[in-house]
Structure formats: C-alpha cells, structure tokens
C-alpha cells in the first residue's frame, strides 16, 4: 500500500475530508503507529537529540524531519484523530506517553542520529505489552 498525503490524493481523486474519523483508544493509536513503522522496517529515520536534557518548553517543540513521529503524522487517519504535527510534545499528548516512554522511542542516545523503523516499531510495541523483565523483577522484589 502506497501512502500519500491528502494533497497528493486530492490531485488524483475527489477526497471528502469532512467525514470524521472514528475515535481511537490510546492502544489503537499506538498500535497504528507501530504498524506504520513496521510496514517499512528498514526505513532510516532521524532521531531527536538529547531529549532528556532539554528544558520542558524546548522539548515540547522539538522535532526532526523524517523522525518516527513524522511517520505517525504522515498517516491521514492519525491526523484525522487529532495528531496536529510531528513535534515531541504533540506525540507525547496524542499517544499519552510519559517523557521517559517517548524518550525511549525517539532519542538518539539509544542508537545515534538515525534508526531503523523496525527498531522503533518494536519500542512502541513494548509500551503496549510492557517490559516483561522489569515486571518480573518488580514481582520478585515485592514477593520478599
């Protein structure tokens, strides 16, 4: 399936953008993002640099052309559901992520300046399934 922007589609077809998108749960939004990233797992994406060191106001506006967040923003369904741009702050709001969760997905400290979409897809999916090792360790610590 070839992804095109709304403008590209309007050039070749009549597009009725007034049809509201069905509401999506947080899980559905994250699953959609992971699926989009997984469609082209070797796609090279730009990482955001040093998100954990930025002032909160700067971090909110941080973005990188061609980032994992850009992949989400390129999707017309996610845009129709309320994703308004490809900034860090908007992704945090829209996907209901903590700073540490989003940092784990998009920051360069894990992989350098670029990352493969398949790697990012796995990070997003890990949020959906939880970190099983950490959960096991927590259970072990609380059991004693």
C-alpha positions as CSV (number, residue, x, y, z in Angstrom):
1,X,0.0,0.0,0.0
2,X,1.4,3.4,-1.0
3,X,1.0,6.2,1.5
4,X,0.2,9.6,0.1
5,X,-0.7,12.9,1.7
6,X,-4.1,14.4,1.5
7,X,-2.9,16.9,-1.0
8,X,-1.4,14.2,-3.2
9,X,-4.7,12.2,-3.1
10,X,-6.8,15.3,-4.0
11,X,-4.7,15.7,-7.1
12,X,-5.9,12.3,-8.4
13,X,-9.3,11.9,-6.7
14,X,-12.1,13.7,-5.0
15,X,-11.5,13.5,-1.3
16,X,-14.2,14.1,1.2
17,X,-12.2,15.2,4.3
18,X,-15.4,16.2,6.2
19,X,-16.1,12.6,7.3
20,X,-15.0,12.4,10.9
21,X,-12.6,9.7,11.9
22,X,-13.8,7.2,14.4
23,X,-12.4,7.7,17.9
24,X,-9.3,5.6,18.7
25,X,-8.2,4.5,22.1
26,X,-4.6,5.0,23.2
27,X,-3.9,1.4,22.5
28,X,-5.3,1.7,19.0
29,X,-3.3,4.8,18.3
30,X,0.0,3.2,19.5
31,X,-0.8,0.0,17.6
32,X,-1.4,2.0,14.4
33,X,1.9,3.9,14.9
34,X,3.8,0.6,15.4
35,X,2.1,-0.9,12.3
36,X,3.0,2.1,10.2
37,X,6.6,1.9,11.3
38,X,6.6,-1.9,10.7
39,X,5.4,-1.5,7.1
40,X,8.9,-0.5,6.0
41,X,11.2,-1.8,8.8
42,X,14.5,-0.8,7.1
43,X,13.4,2.8,6.6
44,X,16.0,5.1,8.0
45,X,14.5,7.6,10.5
46,X,16.0,10.6,12.2
47,X,16.4,10.6,15.9
48,X,15.8,13.5,18.2
49,X,19.0,14.5,20.1
50,X,19.2,14.8,23.9
51,X,15.5,14.9,24.7
52,X,16.2,14.1,28.3
53,X,18.5,17.1,28.7
54,X,16.1,19.7,27.1
55,X,14.1,22.2,29.1
56,X,10.5,21.1,29.1
57,X,9.4,24.1,26.9
58,X,12.1,23.3,24.3
59,X,11.4,19.6,24.4
60,X,7.7,20.2,23.7
61,X,8.6,21.9,20.4
62,X,11.5,19.6,19.4
63,X,11.2,17.8,16.1
64,X,13.3,16.2,13.4
65,X,12.3,15.9,9.8
66,X,11.9,12.2,9.0
67,X,11.6,11.1,12.6
68,X,9.4,8.3,13.9
69,X,6.9,11.0,14.9
70,X,6.9,12.1,11.3
71,X,5.8,8.6,10.2
72,X,2.8,9.0,12.5
73,X,2.0,12.4,11.2
74,X,2.2,11.3,7.6
75,X,-0.8,9.0,8.3
76,X,-4.2,10.6,7.4
77,X,-6.1,8.5,10.0
78,X,-3.9,9.6,12.9
79,X,-4.1,13.2,11.7
80,X,-7.9,12.9,11.5
81,X,-7.9,11.6,15.0
82,X,-6.1,14.7,16.3
83,X,-2.4,14.4,15.7
84,X,-1.7,18.0,14.7
85,X,2.1,18.0,14.0
86,X,5.2,15.9,14.3
87,X,6.7,17.6,17.4
88,X,7.8,15.8,20.6
89,X,5.1,17.5,22.7
90,X,2.3,16.7,20.3
91,X,3.4,13.0,20.1
92,X,3.5,12.9,23.9
93,X,0.0,14.3,24.2
94,X,-1.6,12.3,21.3
95,X,-0.1,8.9,22.2
96,X,-0.5,9.6,26.0
97,X,3.2,8.9,26.7
98,X,5.4,9.9,29.6
99,X,8.7,11.7,28.8
100,X,10.6,8.6,29.5
101,X,8.5,6.5,27.2
102,X,8.8,8.9,24.3
103,X,12.5,9.3,25.0
104,X,12.9,5.6,24.8
105,X,11.3,5.7,21.3
106,X,12.8,8.7,19.6
107,X,16.0,9.8,21.4
108,X,19.5,9.5,19.7
109,X,21.1,8.3,22.9
110,X,19.9,4.7,22.2
111,X,21.0,4.4,18.5
112,X,22.8,7.5,17.3
113,X,21.5,10.1,14.8
114,X,19.4,7.6,12.8
115,X,17.4,4.4,13.5
116,X,15.5,1.8,11.5
117,X,11.7,1.9,11.6
118,X,11.5,-1.7,12.6
119,X,13.6,-1.0,15.7
120,X,11.2,1.9,16.6
121,X,8.2,-0.3,15.9
122,X,9.4,-2.7,18.5
123,X,9.9,0.1,21.0
124,X,6.3,1.3,20.5
125,X,5.0,-2.3,20.8
126,X,7.0,-2.7,24.0
127,X,4.9,0.1,25.5
128,X,1.8,-1.8,24.5
129,X,2.9,-5.1,26.0
130,X,5.0,-3.7,28.9
131,X,8.5,-4.5,29.8
132,X,8.2,-8.1,30.9
133,X,11.7,-8.3,32.5
134,X,11.0,-5.2,34.6
135,X,7.6,-6.5,35.6
136,X,9.2,-9.9,36.6
137,X,11.9,-8.1,38.7
138,X,9.2,-6.0,40.4
139,X,7.2,-9.1,41.3
140,X,10.4,-10.7,42.7
141,X,11.3,-7.7,44.8
142,X,7.8,-7.3,46.2
143,X,7.4,-11.1,46.9
144,X,10.2,-11.0,49.5
